[in-house]
Amino acid sequence: MNTTRFLRPFARAAFRAPTAVRPAVMARPALASQQQKKTPEVGAQQMTILKSAMPQLIPFFFVNETTVAFVLLPTLIYIFSKYILPQRLRLFASRLFISKL
């Protein structure tokens, strides 16, 4: 798969101005609390970059959860059928054979 599809939103978000610098879509009256200088938090800025890079992750969290569940389910079925269940079957068969001796 092409990695440009996944990396391009991050590259765009890195060069995009933070939301505090961008002009607002709606005009709002200036409040005294907004005119005071605030120190920006690093974690909030990184979340802003993540939201602007991949906005689809925010409203569709449960869709992503179900996608992970449907990927995890076949993986667990494969691991159980390939490794864990045959080992248990051999163990119980050998116990049965030993008890019949």
HELIX and SHEET records of a PDB file:
HELIX    1   1 THR A    4  PHE A   15  1                                  12    
HELIX    2   2 ALA A   32  GLN A   35  1                                   4    
HELIX    3   3 VAL A   42  ALA A   53  1                                  12    
HELIX    4   4 PRO A   55  LEU A   57  5                                   3    
HELIX    5   5 PHE A   61  ILE A   79  1                                  19    
HELIX    6   6 PHE A   80  ILE A   84  3                                   5    
HELIX    7   7 LEU A   85  LYS A  100  1                                  16    
END                                                                             
